[in-house]
């Protein structure tokens, strides 16, 4: 692998999955703290630095491992004149566009590749940075500059020290689905009362609005009146009372029934509001992910054929919503991070927040109502270790994260520090997929003619480098947790059940099985979304011999996520596991394979494959969490409550995943009806916007 590809790969993986800091990246923008290690130590005299004028093309690896982002850099002898980033790749277009719109001009203005990455687009930022660096190196080499001449473009941009004060009636912290809807609905209600009274400000640390909601597929909603009048002859899609009973039974009395009712009673009208008032488009509702999910509540964004196409359209929905908000007089600021509540302990009033912009500008923003819509804390390993509960499952740990890494829970933690209570904050995170914690990119890529990738919108690609990924989600594998015990039927490790292991599990394979993969391939292609979201985003076709199998496994061993030993006991020691426990687990599993009867988890007989002779392999499996679920405690007005569960903190509200724990229980995971988090984001934002607009009008 070339140095460029290696650097690109490392940056992209670290930024996407946070391999160097537990489950997530450092969710602060790549700023002073992150860049200090890059400070230039070898001064290059200006006279020594000379580029050959022209345009140089290079590429860097972004979010999609199968295809790099191409960048063309035009230079004169001493400076960068222009940077063009191709959109002809598998990146999520709106996210890459935010890098083009914000990071690229700053590189040119500062003449530095060390400008901050765009928060919310860190992988795409890494791709562009690597590509620009490679192009500049080519221009410098062509100009006969010394090897360290690239240091000329490694200046750390200076930060400003401005301090500003802003006053508003409503401040919304976060512009994902819940925050954008909160701001919009509050502005609408203020405008209805008095067109000149709109005083709403929304801020977000990311370089674009929409957050996680702009890259999801559906929202949960119940019987949208106008929608079903148009598409279902006015008839209900769902028996709401039956659904309510099922929800409350599932959560075993731990959910706040009044908050569940708010969701069930109001989510339908929110679908109508988004569609008929603000231009969103949804499919007719579908059922969820299991046989028990008989309720038609999953309204998918349209179009819903491929992720990238869908996400591009969804982004236009949010652009329209924000445009409507601005037309009413609403204001917003991107790349602006709130980091501390302004709280009066004597009066129990939150009066605003302290915030900072990417350029160093500091703000004190005062408001009558502060709404937290920051997306939970899946981007914060320390909070996962602190708040996840081990009472029912081994959840404390550093979880891999497939979602918005800027959702670091900073304002949730700050709220707790001033006395806010939590509700089901220790419950399992939202997990949709599992895979390996690392990936191999230096093996041949093979297109699958006529097959378009669900998440990429481009021709699907598979590679032998994804053999370990396909192994950890294979239904005919043996999966064990950190204690060496099975935790579910392996038919569920790809999607519904991997979280039960905690932050990691191990897929155990014998040499007999590995040899069969080499000679015959995987007998069954992995099912579920794991291989559509991770790796090169297509499963290795079934029954395809893979002669590179041992080479691939050795490469993964070298990267530290596959282990090999001659005996089970030795393998157990390598992965810090009790040898006798793992030996007993394998012996029992092999008995089930012989009898065809899995007494522990009822895995179908066709997937029971014996662990044969050594050497033996253990592949690390990682459940990738999309978001956290539990966080702050709230009442029916969306007021954040103190730790006593009764006293509101005046002026502080929480919506979306900053408060979604009120719907659930710590004993079980997020519901599988489909789109629950999105439904709560939009519905809680809509209702909170109405309530808060009335609250501030009375002050």
C-alpha positions, -999 to 999 in steps of 0.1 A, spaced: 0 0 0 13 35 -9 20 60 18 -8 81 5 -33 53 7 -21 43 41 -24 78 54 -58 82 38 -70 49 52 -58 57 88 -74 92 88 -107 80 73 -111 51 97 -101 71 127 -125 98 118 -154 75 109 -151 49 136 -128 65 162 -104 35 164 -77 56 182 -100 68 209 -124 39 218 -157 39 200 -156 74 186 -133 101 174 -125 131 194 -158 149 186 -144 184 189 -135 199 155 -99 193 145 -87 225 162 -59 237 183 -58 207 206 -59 182 177 -33 201 156 -6 207 181 10 174 173 14 186 137 32 219 144 60 225 120 94 219 134 115 223 103 113 258 89 115 260 51 130 291 37 106 308 13 132 308 -14 135 270 -12 98 264 -17 88 264 -53 60 246 -72 57 240 -109 25 259 -119 -3 237 -131 -32 215 -119 -24 183 -100 -49 156 -92 -49 132 -63 -74 113 -41 -81 104 -5 -102 79 12 -134 92 28 -164 74 43 -167 48 16 -138 24 16 -143 12 -19 -138 45 -37 -116 75 -30 -125 112 -34 -107 128 -63 -94 164 -59 -77 187 -84 -54 214 -70 -43 243 -91 -11 262 -80 13 288 -91 49 288 -79 42 296 -43 5 293 -35 -28 273 -39 -50 290 -65 -80 267 -66 -93 233 -54 -120 213 -71 -135 183 -54 -152 157 -76 -187 146 -66 -184 115 -87 -179 90 -58 -198 71 -32 -197 98 -5 -229 111 10 -234 141 -12 -247 168 13 -219 159 37 -192 162 11 -207 194 -1 -203 209 33 -166 202 30 -165 219 -4 -184 249 8 -166 255 40 -132 237 44 -119 242 8 -122 280 8 -104 281 42 -75 260 28 -71 285 0 -75 315 22 -52 303 49 -28 285 24 -28 257 49 -39 220 50 -43 223 88 -75 242 88 -102 225 110 -121 196 96 -158 202 92 -177 188 122 -202 163 110 -181 156 79 -149 144 93 -143 115 70 -149 136 39 -127 163 54 -99 137 58 -103 126 22 -99 162 9 -70 170 32 -51 139 22 -57 145 -15 -47 182 -13 -15 172 5 -7 146 -21 -13 171 -49 9 197 -33 37 172 -28 35 164 -65 37 201 -74 66 207 -50 84 177 -64 79 190 -100 93 223 -88 124 206 -74 116 217 -39 131 199 -9 113 170 7 101 191 37 87 219 16 52 207 23 57 221 58 51 255 42 14 245 40 12 232 75 6 265 93 -19 264 121 -45 291 114 -48 316 142 -79 318 163 -97 351 171 -105 361 206 -137 380 201 -164 378 227 -200 386 219 -233 386 237 -266 376 220 -301 378 234 -330 358 222 -363 344 236 -357 308 225 -324 292 220 -323 257 204 -290 238 208 -287 214 179 -301 215 144 -308 178 137 -344 167 133 -356 175 168 -339 209 170 -348 221 136 -385 212 141 -385 228 176 -371 261 162 -395 260 132 -426 253 153 -417 279 179 -412 305 152 -445 296 135 -464 300 168 -447 333 176 -454 345 140 -491 335 143 -494 355 175 -475 385 162 -454 385 130 -429 408 147 -424 387 178 -403 359 163 -371 356 185 -357 321 179 -320 312 175 -308 277 167 -271 267 168 -252 236 158 -215 226 160 -217 208 127 -211 224 93 -246 216 81 -281 212 96 -302 181 96 -279 160 118 -287 123 121 -322 129 109 -310 138 74 -292 105 70 -319 81 83 -346 64 64 -379 67 82 -400 80 111 -424 64 134 -459 78 133 -495 68 141 -524 74 117 -516 107 101 -551 122 95 -545 142 62 -521 115 49 -545 86 54 -574 107 40 -554 110 8 -539 75 6 -561 52 27 -597 64 22 -596 81 56 -592 48 74 -567 42 103 -536 22 95 -531 12 131 -552 3 161 -536 29 184 -549 13 217 -535 -21 207 -501 -5 199 -501 14 231 -507 -17 251 -479 -35 232 -455 -6 238 -462 -5 276 -460 -42 279 -427 -43 261 -413 -16 285 -426 -35 316 -440 -4 333 -407 15 331 -417 39 303 -436 71 313 -470 63 299 -479 100 295 -449 105 272 -457 74 252 -492 88 247 -478 122 236 -459 103 208 -488 81 198 -514 109 199 -494 135 180 -469 119 157 -495 115 129 -502 152 128 -465 159 127 -462 137 95 -490 158 80 -473 191 91 -440 180 75 -456 168 43 -484 193 36 -469 224 52 -431 219 46 -426 197 15 -414 164 30 -425 132 12 -431 99 29 -442 64 17 -473 48 29 -465 33 63 -449 -1 66 -444 -27 93 -413 -30 114 -384 -55 115 -398 -86 133 -428 -108 130 -442 -92 162 -442 -57 146 -476 -59 130 -482 -21 132 -480 0 100 -461 29 116 -429 32 96 -431 62 72 -401 61 50 -386 92 33 -391 92 -4 -373 83 -25 -361 52 -6 -343 31 -33 -307 40 -24 -292 57 6 -272 84 -12 -301 94 -35 -325 94 -5 -301 114 16 -296 140 -11 -333 145 -14 -338 144 24 -312 172 27 -334 193 4 -363 187 28 -343 202 56 -331 230 34 -368 238 27 -377 236 64 -348 260 74 -357 284 46 -393 285 59 -379 291 94 -357 320 82 -386 335 62 -405 338 95 -376 356 111 -358 327 127 -320 328 129 -293 300 130 -256 297 134 -236 266 122 -201 255 134 -210 270 168 -207 247 198 -225 252 231 -204 239 259 -219 253 292 -252 263 305 -256 297 322 -274 286 353 -286 306 384 -285 281 412 -303 304 436 -334 308 414 -330 274 396 -331 292 362 -312 284 331 -306 317 314 -286 307 283 -254 290 272 -218 297 266 -207 288 231 -178 291 207 -175 293 169 -149 273 149 -128 305 144 -125 310 182 -153 336 187 -168 332 221 -205 338 228 -227 342 258 -262 336 245 -290 346 268 -325 332 264 -358 327 282 -359 291 271 -330 268 262 -338 236 243 -313 208 242 -315 189 209 -279 176 208 -285 140 196 -275 120 227 -240 109 237 -229 81 214 -199 103 204 -185 102 240 -168 70 252 -163 84 287 -201 89 291 -208 54 278 -184 40 304 -200 62 331 -237 60 324 -244 27 306 -257 1 330 -244 -35 334 -274 -45 355 -291 -65 327 -264 -67 300 -226 -58 299 -231 -24 283 -203 -3 298 -175 0 273 -161 17 242 -187 12 215 -181 16 179 -202 44 164 -220 45 130 -236 79 133 -229 115 139 -197 117 160 -203 153 171 -232 140 193 -209 139 224 -234 146 252 -215 176 264 -247 195 273 -264 165 287 -234 161 311 -235 198 319 -272 195 327 -265 166 351 -238 187 367 -263 214 376 -287 189 391 -307 175 362 -321 140 366 -318 112 340 -343 86 328 -331 52 315 -298 67 306 -282 33 312 -303 14 286 -287 -3 255 -277 20 227 -294 19 194 -276 -8 174 -285 -16 138 -254 -34 126 -223 -53 137 -190 -58 120 -153 -58 125 -136 -28 142 -112 -23 113 -111 -30 76 -87 -40 48 -85 -20 16 -55 -34 -2 -72 -64 -18 -87 -66 -52 -122 -51 -56 -148 -68 -77 -178 -52 -92 -212 -70 -91 -227 -63 -125 -263 -50 -124 -263 -47 -86 -266 -12 -71 -254 -7 -35 -283 2 -11 -262 28 7 -240 41 -21 -262 43 -52 -233 29 -72 -224 -5 -86 -218 -28 -57 -183 -39 -49 -170 -69 -29 -135 -77 -19 -117 -106 -2 -106 -80 23 -140 -82 38 -137 -119 47 -133 -111 85 -164 -88 83 -185 -116 67 -172 -140 93 -184 -120 123 -219 -117 110 -222 -152 96 -252 -172 108 -233 -205 107 -205 -191 130 -200 -193 168 -202 -160 186 -191 -155 222 -190 -125 245 -159 -113 265 -165 -140 291 -164 -168 264 -201 -175 265 -227 -174 237 -251 -145 241 -276 -151 213 -284 -172 182 -258 -162 157 -286 -156 132 -291 -124 151 -255 -110 153 -257 -91 121 -286 -68 132 -310 -74 160 -289 -89 188 -252 -80 187 -257 -54 215 -263 -82 240 -226 -90 240 -216 -55 251 -192 -34 231 -174 -64 216 -178 -101 209 -157 -128 192 -165 -150 163 -147 -184 167 -136 -204 137 -116 -236 132 -91 -242 105 -116 -267 89 -141 -239 85 -115 -215 72 -102 -240 47 -137 -245 34 -141 -207 29 -108 -208 9 -119 -237 -13 -157 -232 -16 -164 -197 -2 -191 -188 23 -220 -213 20 -245 -185 27 -241 -148 20 -246 -127 51 -280 -113 56 -291 -80 71 -276 -45 68 -241 -52 82 -224 -57 48 -245 -29 32 -233 -3 58 -197 -15 66 -166 -25 48 -170 -22 10 -208 -24 14 -216 -56 -4 -214 -92 9 -190 -116 -7 -211 -137 -30 -220 -171 -17 -201 -201 -30 -173 -180 -43 -139 -197 -36 -115 -173 -19 -79 -184 -23 -67 -153 -5 -84 -163 28 -53 -171 48 -35 -140 34 -65 -118 44 -67 -133 79 -29 -127 84 -34 -91 73 -62 -88 99 -40 -104 125 -13 -78 118 -40 -51 123 -50 -66 156 -86 -76 151 -81 -113 143 -62 -138 166 -48 -172 158 -36 -201 180 -30 -238 178 -54 -246 207 -86 -232 221 -68 -225 254 -41 -205 237 -66 -186 217 -86 -178 249 -54 -164 265 -48 -142 236 -82 -125 239 -80 -123 277 -106 -150 282 -109 -179 307 -97 -209 287 -120 -234 304 -150 -212 298 -143 -210 261 -135 -247 259 -168 -256 276 -188 -233 254 -173 -248 222 -178 -284 235 -215 -276 243 -220 -259 209 -204 -289 191 -229 -312 209 -257 -290 195 -242 -293 161 -242 -331 164 -278 -333 175 -290 -305 154 -308 -290 184 -296 -257 199 -309 -259 235 -297 -224 244 -309 -202 215 -328 -225 191 -306 -216 161 -319 -235 131 -301 -268 123 -288 -257 89 -267 -230 106 -252 -253 132 -216 -260 120 -191 -277 142 -159 -261 154 -134 -286 141 -96 -290 143 -71 -262 148 -54 -239 144 -83 -217 156 -92 -181 149 -111 -154 168 -124 -124 149 -134 -93 169 -170 -84 163 -182 -49 172 -218 -38 175 -220 -4 159 -243 19 178 -262 45 158 -272 66 188 -279 65 225 -315 63 237 -317 73 273 -306 107 287 -324 135 306 -356 132 325 -385 154 313 -421 161 320 -450 165 296 -439 201 289 -405 188 279 -390 206 309 -359 190 322 -365 177 357 -341 178 386 -328 145 401 -359 143 423 -379 136 392 -405 163 400 -389 198 401 -385 214 367 -353 234 359 -368 266 348 -361 275 312 -344 242 303 -360 217 279 -349 186 261 -361 169 229 -351 140 206 -325 115 219 -316 140 247 -348 128 264 -360 97 246 -354 74 276 -388 83 289 -403 60 263 -383 29 272 -367 6 299 -332 -3 308 -341 -40 306 -345 -40 268 -333 -23 237 -348 3 215 -381 -8 199 -382 -24 165 -414 -9 151 -392 12 128 -382 49 130 -389 53 167 -361 78 173 -370 98 143 -406 98 152 -397 110 187 -373 136 173 -399 153 151 -429 149 175 -411 161 206 -397 190 187 -431 199 173 -448 198 207 -419 215 226 -419 243 200 -455 250 207 -452 248 245 -420 270 246 -434 297 224 -463 301 248 -440 300 278 -417 328 265 -446 349 254 -458 351 290 -424 362 304 
